[in-house]
Amino acid sequence: MVIEMGNGRENNEIEIDLVEVLHILLERIWLILGMGLFLALVCFIFSKFVLTPTYESTTKIYILNKTGETSVTYSDVQMGTQLTKDYAELINSRYVLEEVIQKLGLETEYRNLRKQVRVATPADTRIVSITVEDIEPARAMQTANCICEVASSHIQNVMDIEAVNVVEPANTPTVKASPSVTKWTLLGGIAGVLIICISIFMQYAMDDTIKSSEDVEKYLGLSTLALIPIVSDGDKAKVKGRPKKVKRK
């Protein structure tokens, strides 16, 4: 298969033979694999020993609207689902997070804490999950539970909610959430292979030297009349070292 690309050759085109490119890549397969393994090792060491690990702790709450009936209808669930975005905004509000900072004595600001908090609302439910990310597992749990406590009271006051029940309190995480060493290692290996392959391809595409008589006919449209061999320095020395013939009189 041949692809034509713009270049400075005659007809302003360059032909790239994919079979030839594949052959060149196979010839340098060990270089490609070596580069991939090298970058994979670099990313493994970087993610394992350099990057600071973070932990996530999650708590879940169930929000019940004020109704005169004891049973919960489907319309109540739909209404609660529509309001979950409002609940998420209230949980991430300055009032709630600054109250949490004050209660726990955290050395941070509102905007920084908000980046650590993630609020999710599963579809067709009135359950809201609050996830806190922190470099210390115990502090992640304490912050999540404190946000749950403060936000529950705030939601009840603002939205006139009957009750906010804790479905699942936050616990101390034992497994780090990020970085993923496996993901970093795989991405590093893939990046290394792609970088060296692109480099080899660009070197091939930019090389416009004539290497054989077939290239002369292919790119210049000329016939080859003769081939002049390249004489090395060793061959020159052999020619010079030959004894001269003496003509007899």
Secondary structure, 3 states (H helix, E strand, C coil): CEEEEECCCHHHEEEEEHHHHHHHHHHCHHHHHHHHHHHHHHHHHHHHHHCCCEEEEEEEEEEEECCCCCCCCHHHHHHHHHHHHHHHHHHCCHHHHHHHHHHHCCCCCHHHHHHHEEEECCCCCCEEEEEEEECCHHHHHHHHHHHHHHHHHHHHHHHCEEEEEEEECCCCCCCCCECCHHHHHHHHHHHHHHHHHHHHHHHHHHCCCCCCHHHHHHHHCCCCCCCCCCCCHHHHHHHHHCCCCCCCC
